[in-house]
Amino acid sequence: MNIFETLARLENEPRFYCSTGWFPRAVKPAMEWILPHVPNKKMEDVFQELPDVENGERDLTRVLTVVEWRPADLSLVEKAFDVQLPDWAHGIYARISRAVICLRNSIVILPPNEIVEWEVLIRNASEKGRRKLPVRQIVFAKAGIEGSFFALRRHTLTNQWEVALSTVDSTLEEEQGPLGDLRCDSNPDTWMKRMIATDGHPLRKGNTFEVCYTERWETDKKKGKWGACEILMPLILS
């Protein structure tokens, strides 16, 4: 299943998550950001905060992934940073402009103009002169809580573009040197397959120390109704 088939499936697959409260605070603003570009959907269709579970000890949120199925011009990014991005990156933006992917760690795919704005901000804000360095890594998506991002990254040896996790704690050595080559996903299909298999956690490939405070709950249709939806039970991923 490729990234487009996966996104189309997620658009019709309601998911339920509980957390200490950060999940709805992260996802709702993302929905407010994308919905003006997807006029056939409303907030109540894709985001609902449901009654508490277990005597108010859990907050539960029902969400749907939202995609703007409209082509966007990735050459804006290439012209801004004088780079040639891979065909697969152009292939993504030939079909979608932006997306909010609802997993344990939500993923927000940015449109080209916001990619440029974000990368310019990062490079200009660097005290270590990131703006003077070659463009090896370009953020194209925000992930989870503030401070984590997914980026298009060019391998230091092969010069092949891959999908890498970038964080505010990443050093220039990690982003520009061989350390940044480790644990990347080779293409968007591989990346999205991993995200679905792990429900968005961990964000970094092979990271066994990453913490996520959100649980996904699954419906159990055999046990009747609970409020406006089926009884929910914690979903344990293998």
Secondary structure, DSSP 8 states (H G I E B T S, - for coil): --HHHHHHHHTT--EEEEESSHHHHHHHHHHHHHGGG-TT--HHHHEEEEEEETTTTEEEEEE--EEE-----THHHHHHHT----HHHHHHHTT-SEEEE-SSS-EEE--HHHHHHHHHHHHHH-TT-GGGS---EEEEEEETTTTEEEEEEE-TTT--EEEEEEETT--HHHHHSGGGGTT-BSSHHHHHHHHHHHTT-SSSTT-SS-----EEEEEEEEEEEETTEEEEEE----
